[in-house]
C-alpha cells in the first residue's frame, strides 16, 4: 500500500510589543506571508523556525509556543506555526524576501490570502493551538 506523501513546513509569527507581526513579501511569488519554509529532516521544529526566520528576515528569535497546525489539502503540506519573540538583529530584505514589514492584524487581513492571514491572526490570540485546513488560498 502506498502511503500519501506530505511535506512539513514551519513558520514563525514574530510579534512586537505593539502586537504587530513581522511579515515578508516572498521573492518567488510576491505574496505576503509569515517567514517560514520546509523543515529539514535533521532539525527540530524550533530549530527550523529559528533558521527560516533568520534566513528570510535577518532576525534571531526565541520560539515561544505552538499556535496552530494547518494542512494545505491541495499541496499535501502540513505547517506548524509558532509565535516568536525577536532576540537580536534588525529585519531586512533577503534573497527569499524582497520586503519585510511590521503589520497590524488589520494590515495582515488586507495583504494576505485567508489561508495565510489566519495563521498570523491565530498567533495573536490565546485560544490555540488551532487546527485548520485550506486549499492554499481559502479555509475549508
N, C-alpha and C positions, 0 to 999 in steps of 0.2 A: 504494500500500500504506500503510495506517495503522499507524504505529508505536505501541507501547504508551506510555502516559503514566506517568511516575514523578515522585515528589516526593523531594527531597533534604533530609534534616534533619541536624543536628549536635547532639551532646551533649558536655558537659564533666563528667568524673568528677574532682572536686576531692578530693584526698587530703591529709590532715593528717599530722603526724609520728607519730601513733599508728595509722596505717593505717585511719583512719576516713574515710568518704566523706560528702560533703555531698549530701543529697537533699531533694527538695521534695515536698509534697503539692499536686498540681495543683488550681487553683481550678475548672477546668472539669469534671473528672471525679472528683476526690477520691483519685486513685491516687498512690502514692509512686513517684517516678521520679527519675532524674538530671536536672538542669536542661538544657534544650535545646529546639530547635524548628526550624522551616523556615529553610533557608539562603536569604538574599536573592540575587537574580540578580546583583547588582553587588558581592558581597563574597567574600573568600577563606574557605576553611574555618576558618582560625584566627580571623579577624575575626568570623565568625558564632558561633563558640564563645564568644569573649570577650563579644560582645553578649548572647547568650542567657543566659549565667551571670550577667552584671551585671543584666539585666532581671528575672531570676527570684529572685536571692538578694542583690543589692547588692554582691557581691564583684567585685573586679578580679582576673583570673587571668592567669598565663602558661600557654600551651599547650605541653605537654612532648612528647607523642608520640601517634600514632595507635595505638589499642589494639584496634579492631575495626570491621568493616563488617557491617551487619545489614540484612536485607531482610524487610519485612513483606509476605508473599506475598498476603495478602488486600487490603491497602490500597495496594500499589504504592509503598511508602515505603522508600527506601534511607537508612539512618542511618550516619553516620560518627561514631565515638565516640573522644574524645581524653582522655588523662589530663592533669590540670591541677594547678597549684600556686597557692594564694592569694597575691596580692601585696599587696592593700590592701582595706580595708573590713571591715565586720562583717556576717555573714549575718543577714538578717531577712526576714519575710514581705513579699510584694509583691502587686500586683493579680493576678499569674499564679500565685502560690504562697501558699496560705493557711497553710502551716507549712514551716519549714526546719529540718532537724536533721542532726547528725553521727551516722552509723550505722556499726556494725561490719559485717563480712561476714555474720555470723550474723543480725543485725538486718535486713539487706537481704534475705536469703533468706526471712525470715518476713514482711516487709512488702510485697514486690513480687511481681508475677506473674513466672513464669520467663523470659519473653521480655525483660523489663526488668532483672531481677536479674542475668542473665548478662552484661549489658553492664558492670555495676559490677564483678562478680567477675572478668571478663576483664581489666579495667583494673588489678586488683591483682596480676596475675601478670606474669612477664617473658617469656611464651611467644608473645605476639601479634606482629603483629595477627591477630586471629581473624576468620573469615568464617563467618557463620551466617544461617539463615533461620528465620522463625517465622510464626505466623498471627495475631499480635497479642497472644497470651497464652502459647502453648506453642511450644517449639522444634520444628523439623521435622527 
